[in-house]
Amino acid sequence: MGKLHGIKHNQDLDKVLTMLWQYCWGTNMLGEYGPLIIFSTIIISGIVISSPLGKSMKFPLTNTRRMLLGLVVVETGTLLTSMWTEVIHREIAATGGTNFCAADGLVQCGSVIGDPKYSEFFGMSWGMIGMISFSILLYLAISLFFGPRDKMANLWLSMAFLLSLPGLIGVAWLVIVELFLVDGAPHICPYCTAVHVGMVATVVILYVLRNEKEEGKWDIAIN
């Protein structure tokens, strides 16, 4: 009896947590694109911090570390978005639909994330691939930000840049899928687009940082 009571208690707790989650992130409070607004704001903030506009923000950091801070923020936002696309993917796979993104119209997720022909790469969902990739990139970005003078910094930077490059191929392929290949194309997956923006921004920031390193402009002293 005690064991059965514990199971029922856990099920009730799961229901409460699910209702709370749907209330906070679902249509009642933020709408189906509420998470997108939050994640996109994080990504855009990172882009601004790492761009020339970030110089006017008066960070007590050198140009290099300011860009590294922006990179950390971009990776955080893109990782969160990838996690959310994985949530959508799993819900569609389990139930055939999702409450976390529109399923019809030009701007939607159902036909893109839910298409079994294009939503996976060698058996792994694109959301999971993004989670793994951006977790590694975030780790390398944090390592560079806190250890710019470390003897491993050059290796970390090169690894991050080389790891990010295949992401551009993935972005190009998924854009083609959205616009031309899925049923009812064209469609635009807003969460996928946020990840694409984060991926392109990552490559650009790392390219600039790599050039600074190679040209001897790797300024790491705190102002």
C-alpha positions in Angstrom: 0.0 0.0 0.0 2.8 2.4 0.9 4.5 1.8 -2.4 1.2 2.3 -4.4 0.6 5.5 -2.4 4.1 6.7 -3.3 3.5 6.0 -7.0 0.1 7.9 -6.9 1.8 10.8 -5.1 4.5 11.0 -7.8 1.9 10.9 -10.5 -0.1 13.7 -8.9 3.1 15.7 -8.5 3.9 15.2 -12.2 0.4 16.5 -13.1 0.9 19.6 -11.0 4.3 20.3 -12.5 3.0 19.7 -16.0 0.1 22.1 -15.4 2.4 24.7 -13.9 4.8 24.3 -16.8 2.0 24.7 -19.3 0.7 27.7 -17.5 4.1 29.5 -17.4 5.2 28.6 -20.9 2.0 27.7 -22.6 -0.8 29.8 -24.1 -2.0 31.2 -20.7 1.0 33.4 -19.9 3.5 33.8 -22.7 1.9 32.2 -25.6 3.3 29.4 -27.7 6.2 31.6 -28.7 7.0 32.9 -25.2 10.1 30.8 -24.9 11.2 31.9 -28.4 11.0 35.5 -27.2 13.1 34.8 -24.2 15.7 32.6 -26.0 16.0 35.1 -28.9 16.5 38.0 -26.5 19.4 36.1 -24.9 21.0 35.3 -28.3 20.5 38.9 -29.6 22.0 40.3 -26.4 25.1 38.1 -26.9 25.4 39.3 -30.5 25.1 43.0 -29.4 27.7 42.5 -26.6 30.2 40.9 -29.0 29.6 43.5 -31.8 31.1 47.0 -32.0 28.0 48.2 -30.3 29.1 46.4 -27.2 32.1 48.8 -26.9 29.6 51.6 -25.8 28.4 49.5 -22.9 31.4 50.3 -20.8 32.2 46.7 -19.8 35.3 46.6 -17.5 36.8 44.2 -20.0 39.1 44.4 -22.9 37.7 44.0 -26.4 38.7 40.3 -26.6 37.0 39.4 -23.3 33.9 41.4 -24.1 33.6 39.4 -27.3 34.1 36.2 -25.3 31.4 37.3 -22.9 29.0 37.8 -25.9 30.0 34.4 -27.2 29.1 32.8 -23.8 25.7 34.5 -23.9 25.0 33.5 -27.5 25.9 29.9 -26.8 23.6 29.9 -23.7 20.6 31.2 -25.7 21.2 28.8 -28.6 21.6 25.8 -26.2 18.3 26.6 -24.5 16.6 26.9 -27.9 18.0 23.6 -29.0 16.7 22.0 -25.8 13.3 23.4 -26.6 13.3 22.1 -30.1 14.1 18.7 -28.6 11.1 19.0 -26.3 8.9 19.8 -29.3 10.3 16.9 -31.3 9.7 14.4 -28.5 6.1 15.7 -27.9 5.3 15.4 -31.6 6.8 11.9 -31.8 4.8 10.8 -28.8 1.4 12.5 -29.4 1.5 13.5 -33.1 1.2 17.2 -32.1 2.5 19.9 -29.8 1.1 22.8 -27.7 4.5 24.6 -27.7 4.5 25.8 -31.3 2.0 26.3 -34.2 1.4 23.3 -36.3 -0.1 25.1 -39.3 0.7 28.0 -41.6 3.8 29.5 -43.0 5.5 30.0 -39.6 5.2 26.7 -37.7 7.1 23.8 -36.2 5.0 20.8 -36.9 5.9 20.2 -40.5 9.6 20.8 -39.9 10.5 19.3 -36.5 7.7 16.7 -36.8 8.7 15.4 -40.2 10.4 12.0 -39.6 12.2 12.2 -42.9 14.0 15.4 -42.1 13.9 15.8 -38.4 16.7 13.4 -37.7 20.3 12.9 -38.9 21.5 9.3 -38.7 18.9 8.5 -36.1 19.6 11.5 -33.9 17.2 14.5 -33.8 18.5 17.9 -34.8 17.6 19.2 -31.4 19.8 16.6 -29.7 22.6 17.4 -32.1 22.3 21.0 -31.2 22.2 20.3 -27.5 25.4 18.3 -27.7 27.2 20.8 -30.0 26.3 23.9 -28.2 27.1 22.3 -24.8 30.6 21.8 -26.0 30.8 25.2 -27.6 29.5 26.8 -24.4 32.1 24.9 -22.3 34.9 26.1 -24.6 33.6 29.7 -24.6 33.5 29.7 -20.8 36.9 28.2 -20.6 38.3 31.0 -22.9 36.5 33.7 -21.0 37.9 32.7 -17.6 41.2 31.4 -18.8 42.3 33.6 -21.7 45.9 33.3 -20.5 45.8 29.6 -20.1 48.3 27.6 -22.2 45.3 25.7 -23.7 43.5 28.9 -24.9 44.8 28.6 -28.4 43.6 25.0 -28.6 40.2 25.8 -27.1 39.7 28.6 -29.7 40.8 26.4 -32.6 38.5 23.6 -31.4 35.5 25.9 -31.0 36.0 27.4 -34.5 36.5 24.0 -36.2 33.5 22.5 -34.4 31.3 25.4 -35.4 32.0 25.2 -39.1 30.0 22.1 -39.9 27.1 23.9 -38.2 26.9 26.2 -41.2 26.4 23.2 -43.5 23.6 22.0 -41.2 22.0 25.5 -41.2 22.1 25.6 -45.0 20.6 22.1 -45.3 17.8 22.8 -42.8 16.9 26.1 -44.5 16.5 24.2 -47.8 14.4 21.6 -46.0 12.1 24.3 -44.6 11.7 26.2 -47.8 11.5 23.4 -50.4 11.4 19.8 -49.1 8.9 19.4 -46.3 5.2 18.8 -47.0 3.4 22.0 -47.8 6.7 23.9 -48.2 7.7 26.7 -47.7 7.5 26.7 -43.9 9.6 28.6 -41.4 10.3 27.0 -38.1 10.9 30.0 -35.7 12.8 28.0 -33.1 15.0 26.5 -35.8 15.6 30.0 -37.2 16.8 31.2 -33.7 19.2 28.3 -33.6 20.4 29.1 -37.1 21.0 32.8 -36.1 23.0 31.7 -33.1 25.1 29.3 -35.1 26.0 31.9 -37.7 26.8 34.4 -35.0 29.0 31.8 -33.3 31.1 31.3 -36.4 31.5 35.0 -37.0 32.5 35.8 -33.4 35.0 32.9 -33.4 36.4 33.9 -36.7 37.1 37.4 -35.5 38.6 36.1 -32.2 40.8 33.7 -34.1 42.1 36.5 -36.3 42.8 38.6 -33.2 44.8 35.7 -31.8 46.8 35.1 -35.0 47.5 38.8 -35.4 48.7 39.2 -31.9 45.8 41.4 -30.8 44.6 39.0 -28.1 44.2 41.7 -25.5 43.4 40.0 -22.2 44.3 42.6 -19.6 41.3 43.9 -17.6 40.8 47.7 -17.7 
